[in-house]
Structure formats: structure tokens, C-alpha cells
Amino acid sequence: MDKKIARAKGLQARALLSLKERNQKSHVVSQEVISRIHAGMVIGCYVSIKDELNTSEILKYCFANNITVCVPKVVENTLQFYQIKSNHDLVPAPFGLLEPNVTEMIPVQKIDMMIVPLSSYDSKNHRTGYGKGYYDSVLLNCRNRIGVAFQEQEVDQIDVESHDITLDEIISA
């Protein structure tokens, strides 16, 4: 399936979920992700907005358990990750995003688990993002790339290109 079509289908399916369904499914996925986090790990995680799978439970767990957590910020058309210690380290950014307002950048090679947003996915762990390609360049240098999603975002197949990076796993509910 063409990536634009897959992206549109995934986003539409996600938008049709009720707030209650999104919250329940986000909790299930978050608990599965949290079960894989261990002391000493460095976690890369997006800060969810709108109807994305909510990552706040994962972030709170990391803060409460002194797990190093880094969140993305676009700097000169490149996705970079900065360590945050609480939600107070986040500020409003363009497109309704929250981004880090801190200066400690963590190289992606030091991130032990990268939790990746997506708009759609298939059974072969291919994903579509939002069409800007920011994560593809980052994922090339990451290990333990985990997509998180709602089951409703799964599509039959996504046509991939040479620059697309397959995730190691997708956790959905």
C-alpha cells in the first residue's frame, strides 16, 4: 500500500477511537513498554499530542524511577534528543508539540530503547510517520526501536523505500 494511503488510513482509524478507548489502550501498551525498562537504561520517547498513543505513563515511570529519558526536538531539520527530568522541562513548540527546553543533548547511539510514534504500521514492522522523515535518519543509528500504536492503525502492507527503517517491534493494543 502506498505510504500516503497507509498514513491516511492509520490516522483516520486513530481519530475514530473514543478518548476512553485511547486511554485504555495507551495504558495497556505503556505497561508492556514499562515492563521492558530496567535501571541504567537510556530511553528515547516522544511526547504524545492530540490523539496519539499517550506516552505520559511511560515518561512518569522513568521520572519516578530515575531512568534517563530523552525526548525529541527538531534542530535545523534534524531530530535531536535531549534529557528531561520532569514535564517542567517541556515547553510549547510549533504544531502543538511539546519540546525540551534543556541543553543536555544525548547522542542517539547512547539510547538503549527508542519509543517511536507512527501513523500506521504493518505486520512486518514497517511504519509510516507523519511524512517528514525525521525518525528514519535517527532510527538508522538506534537499537531496540519500538513502535507504539493502536491496533486499529495496522494496515495490510506498507510499500517501503530504501531509506525506510524497519522497527524491531511494534507494541499495540
C-alpha positions as CSV (number, residue, x, y, z in Angstrom):
1,M,0.0,0.0,0.0
2,D,1.3,3.5,-0.9
3,K,2.6,5.3,2.2
4,K,0.3,8.2,1.8
5,I,-2.7,6.0,1.7
6,A,-1.4,3.9,4.7
7,R,-0.8,7.1,6.7
8,A,-4.3,8.4,6.0
9,K,-5.9,5.1,6.9
10,G,-3.9,4.9,10.2
11,L,-4.6,8.4,11.2
12,Q,-8.3,8.1,10.4
13,A,-8.6,4.9,12.4
14,R,-6.8,6.5,15.3
15,A,-9.1,9.6,15.2
16,L,-12.2,7.4,15.4
17,L,-11.2,5.9,18.7
18,S,-13.0,7.5,21.7
19,L,-11.0,9.1,24.4
20,K,-11.8,6.3,26.8
21,E,-10.6,3.7,24.2
22,R,-7.4,5.7,23.6
23,N,-6.7,5.9,27.3
24,Q,-7.4,2.2,28.0
25,K,-5.2,1.1,25.1
26,S,-2.5,3.6,25.9
27,H,-2.3,2.2,29.4
28,V,-2.0,-1.4,28.2
29,V,0.8,-0.5,25.7
30,S,2.5,1.7,28.3
31,Q,2.6,-1.2,30.9
32,E,4.1,-3.5,28.3
33,V,6.8,-0.9,27.4
34,I,7.5,-0.3,31.1
35,S,8.0,-4.0,31.8
36,R,11.0,-3.8,29.4
37,I,12.6,-0.8,31.1
38,H,15.4,-1.5,33.5
39,A,17.7,0.5,35.8
40,G,20.6,2.1,34.0
41,M,18.8,2.3,30.6
42,V,18.6,5.4,28.5
43,I,15.1,5.7,26.9
44,G,14.2,7.8,23.9
45,C,10.5,8.6,23.9
46,Y,8.2,11.0,22.0
47,V,5.9,13.3,23.9
48,S,2.4,12.5,22.7
49,I,-0.1,15.1,21.5
50,K,-3.7,15.0,20.3
51,D,-4.9,11.5,19.6
52,E,-1.5,9.8,19.5
53,L,-0.9,6.8,21.8
54,N,-0.3,8.6,25.1
55,T,3.2,8.2,26.4
56,S,2.8,10.2,29.7
57,E,2.6,7.0,31.8
58,I,6.0,5.9,30.3
59,L,7.5,9.3,31.0
60,K,6.2,9.4,34.6
61,Y,7.6,5.9,35.3
62,C,11.0,7.0,34.0
63,F,11.0,10.2,36.1
64,A,9.9,8.3,39.3
65,N,12.5,5.6,38.8
66,N,15.5,7.7,37.9
67,I,15.6,6.3,34.4
68,T,17.3,8.6,31.9
69,V,14.7,9.7,29.4
70,C,15.3,11.8,26.3
71,V,12.7,13.4,24.1
72,P,13.0,14.8,20.5
73,K,13.4,18.3,19.3
74,V,13.9,19.4,15.7
75,V,17.0,21.4,15.3
76,E,18.0,22.6,11.8
77,N,15.8,19.9,10.2
78,T,17.4,17.2,12.3
79,L,15.8,15.3,15.1
80,Q,17.9,15.5,18.3
81,F,17.2,14.0,21.7
82,Y,17.5,15.9,25.0
83,Q,17.4,14.5,28.5
84,I,14.5,15.8,30.6
85,K,13.9,15.1,34.3
86,S,10.3,16.2,34.5
87,N,7.4,17.6,32.5
88,H,8.6,21.0,33.6
89,D,11.5,20.7,31.1
90,L,8.9,20.8,28.3
91,V,7.7,23.9,26.5
92,P,5.1,24.5,23.8
93,A,6.5,24.3,20.2
94,P,5.1,24.7,16.7
95,F,2.3,22.3,15.5
96,G,1.0,21.9,19.1
97,L,4.1,19.9,20.1
98,L,5.9,20.0,23.4
99,E,9.7,20.0,23.2
100,P,12.6,20.0,25.7
101,N,13.8,23.4,27.0
102,V,17.1,21.9,28.2
103,T,20.6,21.8,26.7
104,E,21.8,18.2,27.5
105,M,21.7,16.5,24.1
106,I,22.1,12.7,24.2
107,P,23.5,11.1,21.1
108,V,21.1,8.5,19.7
109,Q,23.8,5.9,19.8
110,K,23.5,6.0,23.6
111,I,19.8,5.4,23.7
112,D,19.0,1.8,24.7
113,M,15.3,1.9,23.7
114,M,13.7,4.2,21.2
115,I,9.9,4.5,21.6
116,V,8.7,5.7,18.2
117,P,5.4,7.3,17.1
118,L,3.7,6.2,14.0
119,S,0.6,6.9,11.9
120,S,0.3,3.3,10.5
121,Y,2.1,0.0,10.6
122,D,2.1,-3.5,9.1
123,S,2.8,-7.0,10.3
124,K,6.4,-6.7,9.1
125,N,7.1,-3.8,11.5
126,H,7.2,-1.2,8.7
127,R,5.8,2.1,9.8
128,T,4.6,5.4,8.4
129,G,5.3,8.5,10.3
130,Y,4.0,11.9,9.5
131,G,5.8,12.3,6.2
132,K,8.8,14.4,7.2
133,G,11.4,11.6,7.5
134,Y,12.8,12.8,10.8
135,Y,12.8,9.4,12.5
136,D,14.2,7.5,9.6
137,S,17.6,9.2,10.0
138,V,17.5,8.7,13.7
139,L,16.4,5.1,13.6
140,L,19.4,4.1,11.5
141,N,21.7,4.7,14.5
142,C,19.4,3.3,17.2
143,R,19.0,-0.1,18.8
144,N,15.8,-1.5,20.2
145,R,13.4,0.5,18.0
146,I,9.9,0.0,19.4
147,G,6.8,1.5,17.7
148,V,3.7,2.0,19.9
149,A,0.3,2.2,18.4
150,F,-3.4,1.3,18.5
151,Q,-4.3,-2.0,16.8
152,E,-6.7,0.0,14.6
153,Q,-3.7,1.7,12.9
154,E,-2.5,-1.6,11.4
155,V,-2.7,-1.9,7.6
156,D,-2.2,-4.9,5.3
157,Q,1.1,-3.8,3.9
158,I,3.2,-0.6,3.5
159,D,5.3,0.0,0.4
160,V,8.8,0.7,1.8
161,E,11.7,2.6,0.2
162,S,15.4,2.1,0.7
163,H,15.6,4.9,3.3
164,D,12.8,3.4,5.5
165,I,14.0,1.7,8.7
166,T,12.1,-1.3,9.9
167,L,11.3,-1.3,13.6
168,D,12.4,-4.1,15.9
169,E,9.0,-4.4,17.3
170,I,5.6,-2.8,17.4
171,I,3.6,-2.9,20.7
172,S,-0.1,-2.3,20.2
173,A,-3.5,-2.7,21.9
